[in-house]
């Protein structure tokens, strides 16, 4: 058989991944991950398309003056001056350097001497802004979270439509439907043989699902809208449904075609009868029907293992916020406000972060996709008058929440490797639908976007890429160094495919071998830890 990329793609996404790759003599990175690589993913979708440039500052002095309004707003701190821009590690900033590789830097809205200050005026901008503390978590010298974070800047999503852009962020390819599996599904599939006790490899907590598209059934996403949905759907506690049906017996693990496989299936009498009935249907209709039945068959086997695992009992014993709350600067039940107190909300109103923490800490999952907003569920599709001003307030709060989540993970030991933290074994991937037009031209959809990576497998304190500051209106990304799937290093403007490939490469997965993204792709050079 000729080993082309297309043949490998078709085979690897439809059969037992590890054995097939070994048969072809290729690296089995999907079953083995090098030391120091992440083995979990937390994907955080900040809903609606982001003004990334209002939180991070990837532009030169001239670019800031051209695209960013000057510091203003008083208690609604908005816009910034070049003098506000600082590295998160507080080393000197050269705002004349064109990039594309810089340290992480932001416009500083907080008071370094008193980060909790919400009343003082910032003398750096002539007292035109009142201090805002949100965002300081990324710079806090006690934790140095910036050392574990990298921002990929200016990638072309290939679209400015919400659904298409979101699919591009998850799979690398824009479109109304998935044409490649979501990165969450690829990682879940890759970790399945290494961590068979992870009962739910790919979990989504709201939002569009990270589809597996042809990968084995175990990589399909499970939607859990909240922790309350576990009991009726993934446990056998309800007597009204399960009375007399809980008894399970380990039966031989048979493939859909009856071929013996390793391990056993913990089947109830109903499970056993149903699996036999589905196998009998094989070959009675079309190959398409057989493919659907095989997915159903494998999903049912997975559900049997999941229910036997008793996820509910494990989750009930797993705390969510437990480490960071010991620091009085970061209370568990913190609240944020815009203005003086014009709009306020708790951390719970920004997404199910606590449940995501439980899932990751419990070691029941490989990937969790979290729908994230700002306080009171504010999403970032801000087309309204002065939308970019309101957007900036809420975005700082949202990134404070993401940072606190990462700190809690950094303080939590890994269950599978106590020498590492939960953040070390997890890659946090923060994305949105697309970017937005730069503040001086409103807040409309814009295809140039960013992605934030935090945690395992990456080289931190970096901002890679930038914007073409010679353009009028809202700029696209500048060229960066990329390692193509051929191994060649090229310099070109990045795309959503390149972000997806970089995410997967952090796990030791090999572009063109362990995964396939239509349209060609490269990996951001210098991001993945070797």
N, C-alpha and C positions, 0 to 999 in steps of 0.2 A: 504494500500500500504506500503510495507516495505521501510523504508527510508534509503537507502544505499547511499554512495557517488556517485555511478554511476547514480542512479535514480535522485538524486538531480541535478547532473551535466546536465543530459539530459533535465530535466524540467526547471531549472533556466535559461538555455541558449536558451530556445525556446519559453518562454511564458512571460507574464507580470511579471517582476521579483519581485516586491515588494509584490504584492498580493499573489503570489505563496509561497514566503517564510513565509509570515504571516500565510497562510493556514496550513503550516507544523509546525508552532509554533517555527520557527527559528528567530534569530535576523535579523532585516531588515536594516542591516548596509548599504546596497546598496542605501537605500533611506534616511538614516539619518547618519550624520557624527558628531562625538563628537566635542565639543567645542575645538578649537585649531587645528583641523585636516585640511589638505589642501582640497580644492575643485577643484583645477585645476592642470594640469600637463604641464610642458614644457619638452619634451624629445628631447635631442640634440644628434644626431648621428654624431660623428667625424669619418670621412670616412676612412676605410682602415686597421684598426688594430693599436693599439698604443703601443709605448714604455712608458708606464705609469711611469716606474721607472726612466725615465729621467727628469720628472717634480716633482714627489713625491719621498720620500725616506723612504720606509717601512722596510729597512733591517738594521741589526746590523752593527757595525764597520767591523767585519770580512766579512759579506756579501757584503758590499760596496767594500771592497778591492778585493774580489773574483770575483764579477760580473760586476763592474763598472770601466771603464777606469779612470785613474787619470786625474785631472783637466788639460786641455790643450786647444789649439785652438786659443788663442789670441782673435781676434775680432769675431771668430766663436766659442764662449765659448762652450765647450763640455766636458763631463765627470765631475766628481767631487770627491773631497777628503772628508773623514769623517768630517774634521774640518769645511767644508762648511754647513753641515746639521744643520738646526735650526728649532725649533718649530715656527709656524707662530705667536704664541702669545709671542715669545721670552723668554719663560721660559726655565730653564736648560734642556738639552737633555742628556739622558742616552743611548748611543749607544751600551751598552753591554746588555741591557734588551732584552730578546727574544720576548716579546710581548705575545699574539697577539693584545693587545689593547694599543694604544699609542695616544698621541695628534698628530694632523696634522703637518707634518714636510716636509721640502723640502730642496734641495740644493739651497743656496742663491747665485744668480748671480748678484743681484743689490747692489747698494751702499745705505745702510740705511741712511746715512747722507744726501744724495742727490739722491733720487730714480730715477730721470730723467737722471742721468749721463750715457752717452754712450761712454765716452772717457777715463775715468780713469781706472787704472789697479788695480786688486783686490790683496791686500797684503796677504790675508789669504791663497792664493795659490801661493805665490811667484811671483805675477804679471804675472802668466801664462795665465790669462784670462782678457779681457776687460769687464767692467761692462755691463750688459744687464738689462734694466728696466722691460721687460715683465714678468709678474707673480707677481709683487709687489702688484697688486690690491687685491690679496687674503690676504696679510699681513698688508695692510694699517691700522694703529691703529685708524684712524679717523672713519672707517666703521666696522672694525673687522668682515669681511665677513667669516672668518674661523670659527666663533662661530656658523654659520648656515650651516656648511658643514661637511660631513662625507665621507670617502673613504672606500669602501669595497674591500679588496685586495685578490688576488689569487684564484678567483673562476674558476672552470673548466667548460669551455664552452661545452665540449664534442665534440669539432670539431676544426679544424684549416682551415676550408673552409669559404670563405667570405659570401656567401648567407646563409649557414647553421648557421654560427656564429651570423649573424645579426638577424636571426629568434630567436636564443637562447637568445640574449639580449632583444628582444622585448617580447618574450612569456615565456622564461625559458627553452624551449626544442629545442635542435638543430634538424635540418632536412631540407630537400629540400622544404618542405611545412609546414605551421602552423599545429600543432597538439593541440594547445591551443590558445585561443584568446590573442592578444597582450595586454600588461598591459594598453596601452593607450585606447584600446577599452573597457576593463573592467571598467576603471575609468569613461569613457564617459557614459557608460551604467548606472553606479552606481549613477551618478550625474543628470541623465536626469529628474527624478521626482522631485528633489529638485530645479532644475533650468530650468524650461520649456522654459524660454525666451532665453536660449542659443541656437541660431539657428543652429549652426554647432558643435555638441558635440565633434567630432573627426576630426581634420584637419591635413593634412600632407603637408608640404612645400617641396616637392621633396623627392626622394629616395624611396625605397620599402615601401609599405603601411602597416601600423599597422592593420592587418586584425582582424575582429570581430569574425569569425569562429563560426557561430551558435547563436551568440547574436542577440537581436532584431535589426531591420534594422537601427534604429537611431544610433547605435554604429559603423556602417560601416564608414570607413574613406572617407573624401572628399579631393581630391587632388587639391591644389591650387598652381600652379607653381610660382605665384607672385601675388602682389596686383592687377595687371592689369587683371587677370583672373576672378576677381569677377564680373566685369560689364557684360561680355557676357554670363556668366554661372549662376549667382545667383542673378540677378536683372532683372527688366522688363523695363529698360530705353530705350531699342532700339525700335524705332518705326517700323523699318522694320520687326521686329519679333512680337512685342506685340501690335501694333496699333489696337485698338478695342477689345483687349482681356484682358485688365487689371482689369476689374470689377470683384470683388470677393464677394461672399456671404457665410456667416457662415452656413455650413451644419452639420447635425448630424455626429458625429465621429463614424463610424462603423468599426468593425474589419473585417478581410478578410472573415470570415464566416457569416458576417451580424450582429453579436452581438453588441448591443449598448455599447459604451465606453464613458468615461468622456470627456468633452470638445467638441470642434467643429473643423471642417476643413475649412479654408478660401479658398474655391474652386472657380475657374473661371468656365465658362460653359464647356470649354474643360476638365478641371480637373474632373468636376463632371461626365461627360460622360465617361471619361477614367476609373475612379475608378469603376463605375458601370460595365463597360465592363470586367474589370479584375475579379471582384467578380463573374460574370456569368461563367467564365472559371473554377471556382473551381469544382473539382470532375469530370472533363471531361477527365482527363488523369491519370497519376500516382501520388502517394503521393510525389515523388521527384519533379514533375512538380508543384504540389500545393505548396510545400515549396518554390520553386523558385518564383512563382507568388506572394506568400505572402510577400516575401522580396521586390519584385518590387512594390507591392501595398503600403507597409508601407514606402518605400523610396519616392514614389510619394507624399504621404501625407506630409512627412517631407519637401519635396521640396516646396510644396505649402506654408507651414508655413514660411520657410526660405525666400522665395521671398517676402511674405507679410511683413516680418520683416524689409525689406529695409536695408540690411546689408551695402550696399554701402554708404548710407547717414550717417550711424553710423560711419563707418570707416573713412570717409572723415573728420569727426569732432573729431576724436581721434588722438592725437599726439603720436609719437613714442618716440624718445629721447627728453625729456624735463627737467628732474630733474638733472641728473648727469652732464649735460653740464654746469650747473651753477658753478661747481668746475673747475677752470682753469687747474687742473692736469689731467682732463679727458674730453678733447674736443670731441664734437660730431663727427667731421670729422677726427679723428686721423688716422695716417698712421704709419705702422711698416716696418722695414727693417731688412734683415739679412746682416751680415758683416757690412761694412761701408754704402753702399747703393747698394749692389750687386743684391738684389731682394727686391722690395718694393711694398706695396699694401695698400689699404684703408680697413676700416672695412666693407664696402659694398661688398668687394670681397671675404668675408669669409662665406657668407650665408645671407639669408633674415631675419636677426635679427630685423630690423626695422618693417617689416610686422608682424613678430611674436609678437612683443611688442604691435602693434596696436590691433591685435586680442585678446590678453590677457587683455589689458586695456579696450577694448570695452565691455567686458563681453559677447561676442557672442559665446565663445567656452568654452569647459571643458578641452580638451587636444589639444596641438599643438606639432607636431613632425617636427623638423627642421634639415635639412641636413647641417652640418657644416664642414668647411674646414679651412685652414689657408689662408694667403694672396694670392691673385691671384688664388684662387681655388685649392691650393696645397692640395692633399690628402695624406694619410699617408701609402700607400702601397709601402714602400720604400725598394725594393729589390736591387737597384742599388749599385755600388761600393761606399763605405762610406755613404750608405743610412741612417744609424743610426745617423751620424753626422748632416746631413741636416735635418733629421726628428726632432732632438732635438731642432733645431733653430725654426722651424715652429710650433712645438707643444707648446713651451712657448708662442708664439704669439696667438695661438688658445685659450689657457687657459686664457690669458689676456682678449680676447674678451668675453669668457663665463663669466668671473668674472665681467666685466663691465655691461654685460646684467643683472646679478644678482643684482648689485648695483643699477641700474636704477629701477629694480623691488622693491628693498627694500626701495627706496625713494618715491614710488608711492602708495598712499592710495588705499585700496581695495574699489571697488564700492559697493560691497554687505555688507561689514563690515568695516566702516571707522576707527574702532579701530585697524585694522590690515593693514599691507602693502600688496601689490600685491605678494611679495615674501613669506610672511607669509601664504597666501592662496594658494600658488603654490608650488608643489614639482618639482624641476628641476632635471631631471635624465639624466646624461651624460654617454654615453656608446659608444662602438665601436664594430667592428666585432669580435675581439679577442685581445690577447696581442701579443707581438712579442718576438722573441728570444733575450736574454739579450745582451747588446752592445758588450761584448767581443767575442760573437759568431755570430755576424752579425745582420741581420734584417729580419728574415724569420717569417712565421706564427707560433704562439705558443698558445695553448689552454688556458693557465692560464691568466686571465684578471682581470680587476678592473671595478668598477662603482663608479661614484661620485654623491652623493645626496646632494642637497642644498635647504634650505627653510623650508616649513611647515611640521610639523609632525615628525621631527627627532631631535635627540640629537646631537648637533654639536661638532666641534673641536675634532673629533675622526678619527682614522685610525685603522680599525679592520681587522686583518688577516696579512699575510706575506708570505714569501716564504721559502721552505725547503732548507736551505743554505748548507745542507750536500750533495745535489745532484751535479753532474757534468753537464756541459752544461747549459741549461735553466731550472730553478726549477719550480715545481708546488707549489700550495698553502699549507700552514700549517693548522692544525686543529683549529677551532674556536668554540665558544659556540653558539649553534643554538637551538631555540625553535621549536620542531617538531609540525606537525599538530595535534598530539595527546596531546600536551601540555608538553611532556617530554623534558627536557633539555639534549642535547647530545653534545659531542665534536667530530667533524670530519672536514675534509676538505670541504670547501664550493663549491657549484656548481651554474650554471646559474639559476637553479630552485629557489635556496635560495635568489638570488638577486631579482628575479621577485616577490617572496612572500613577501620580505621585503618592496619593493616598494608599493605593494598593502596593506600591513598591516598598512603603514603610514596613509592611508585613513580611517582606522577603519574597513576595510574589513577583513573577517575572513577566513583563509585558510581552505579548505575542506568544507566550507559552502557557502560563497559568491563567491568563485572562485575555480577552480580545475586546477592543473598543473600535467600532467602525470609524473610518475617516483618518486613521493614523494618529499618533500621539507620541509625546515624549515625557520625560520626568524632569522636573525642575532640578537643575544641577545644584548640589550642595545642600539639599534639604534633608535627604534620607541619610540616616546614620549608617555608616558602613562597618 
